[in-house]
Amino acid sequence: MAATLVRPRRGKMFAGVCAALADRFEVPRVFVRLGFMFFGLFGVGVVAYLALWIIIPEGD
């Protein structure tokens, strides 16, 4: 079963949004980061990242 959706304190590059999503859906973090970079080219990734940074709680 997948982990809950929380931003980790370790193993993150910036705010931990990509790490949280990767851990939750059990995919490599690099794929999630590449996805945000791709969608960032269209402006959608930046807005989604900022929204998720606010919504996803930080883990212990």
LINUR-V209582 format. One record per pair of residues at least 24 apart in sequence whose ideal C-beta (glycine too) atoms are under 7 Angstrom apart, sorted by the first residue. I is the first residue (numbers start at 1). J is the second residue. If there is no record, write none. Layout:
i:I j:J
i:I j:J
//
This chain:
i:2 j:26
i:5 j:56
i:6 j:56
i:6 j:57
i:6 j:58
i:6 j:59
i:7 j:56
i:7 j:57
i:7 j:58
i:7 j:59
i:8 j:59
i:9 j:58
i:9 j:59
i:15 j:53
i:17 j:49
i:17 j:52
i:17 j:53
i:17 j:56
i:20 j:56
//
